[in-house]
Amino acid sequence: MTSREKFLAYGAWLAVCFFWGTTYLGIRVGLETLPPMLFGGMRFLIAGTVLAVIMRLSGARFPRGWEWRDLAIIGLLLLGVGNGIVVWSEQWLPSGLAALMVATSPFWVTGMERIFKDGEPVTARIVTGLLVGFTGLAILVWPSLFGTTINKYFIIGIVLLQVGCASWTGGSIYAKHHPSPLPPMMGAAMQMLIAGSALTLFGTVLGEWPRFHFSGRSLGALLYLIIFGSLVAYSAYMYAIQKLPLSLVTMYSYINPVIAVILGWALLSEPLGWRVALATAIILVGVALVKTSSRKVRREKRAARAESANEINSASPQMCTAATDSA
């Protein structure tokens, strides 16, 4: 990866960390008047259409043949099931708890990557970093969990969020191992259109249209999610997972709540006490552990490939000599 690609990849990751840190609140506001499936479906249909038009005008082509299959799988796993369940569950769960449950995604990545022959190896440092970061996140959101009513909807929401995490992880890994020849943003546009169509159809089957109406707040939330949650952040995510280790990219789910707390302090004058500072420091330590482990693994892979290449090169003259002698 060139220096420019590395700069863009980490810039995309930081954009995901920041903008998706604000979307949990946006979802909660939108759900005040919008039913969940139609809310998610309209978000992705509009964002996908806008992005597809922009990319088409810039010269990018539409998908062909088998490319539609991969885009459909990725779009449905990531946005249709993964994000759709997050929206659905926030009807019953506080956003802090939803963020904590979504932060199990890196653990899903660590487990699922072992299925692939060329998947990222699981190291002690990666596991330690995940545990450390998750501990910091638990400290950060813990106060918001008190007072939550535990009923059947709460349990259903918790279980569904883990299904959503597994689906999101599966889609991310599939996207990483099945890169599309399309420009990443055109691919993201098609994924959003496919997922938006599926969510809208599902919402129609569930009879959500009679409950669909806008308020000023829900319209603002929808527009914000379209622009920053989808057009900016989702496109950035699709680029980042092609360039960076998934174990690092999915650590965005640890950074998101920190961003939300900092924005609350900066914009709403919410207190920023010692607990928040401690939790943030712990989360950043966890991220650093995962990042340095990923860097070490990449160095070891490059060294192994170089050693293999040297062995092949050193063996070639011997093979030529043997062939000459036998002749």
Steps between C-alpha positions, in 0.01 A plus 500: 500500500641837398533794740205671331282189530597464866412865565163460328428170678563641847311816407203285397521307827502821704195622306319178591602539866369856512181495294371162614556624855215744439256266326364322810344827615378570146325163487331559836371839385374362169310222674287759681265513198641257241453120508836318502504306174362780283733744678804287414371419152441864403841599636684251282284544191557876494869478588561222248321687221693824564835320516428291189412811298816679616721202415331444165552865403865464596539211254458193720311210343213299647554140621491211255416132531642328806593837653134544596514178705789617716354848543164353603660267757707782651217754496246266659740372768642840594212743455189287463552271800787663691387862501131414473515312830677791672215732396239244602656436843531870589122505536554323833865542598684816610759614248782440751409135538458463123850643453639256758339203326617612155853524644511120508559515122882483532464172692283362220766608250775329697305174505370504141833598343645166615269324255695640206839361406638848440306661784662713766668283767378536857779615729507543876552874454189532281284313752644707785435821310139401431439416866667818623303716257171330586567557870550870436179515298307326779629762747395776263139392443432334836306788662259517205402138556337558838126546498457291185186287515582134445213329322453271201571784256826577679608135470391482136696817427818363661477171308420671170796735538733202516339359186558840343864503611556156351336608174702824485822310564418237239428771244823684583710185466324405176567848360867481596549159338284580193617846389291653225657636180264798536615822668427462875243781502303354207502164677378668819220671305374170358517335843292781649242474222467124545475522879263798484268311265500196731430706814221696328339177379526353850347812654215486248430135588496595870244775428717792609371760250205623713752591776734684261499877549765767544563751772765768471729293724454169319548664159821661622618164636425328169689763300797480736514121476474512120786747461742416778399151611468355147651715225813586700552235766379185321702581189802562725443167676494306173832660404660442841423128517676447166818672621530434875475190726141431599600456864608865497219640284226352720648676803295797377221353713713575808575856389140591406370541860805708591418734211139520615604593855750763382238656272257512791760685704592739217152576367264436792725585796463148639747417781829339403619346826780270605302188403474616140870589489596162649275305263632691200861430600427129544325478162792671326744257663292212362499653152876551517555135596294377206669742259854406604413132484362540148818682396714221647297234319543685169878522553516128573299422187729714285806334653352155437423587136851639453653188652287280276603701194868469597466125540343475153770717348779304665346172391467606136875487412528159666208369297656637182833336585333169570311519174825573310684210669220258422505613139 
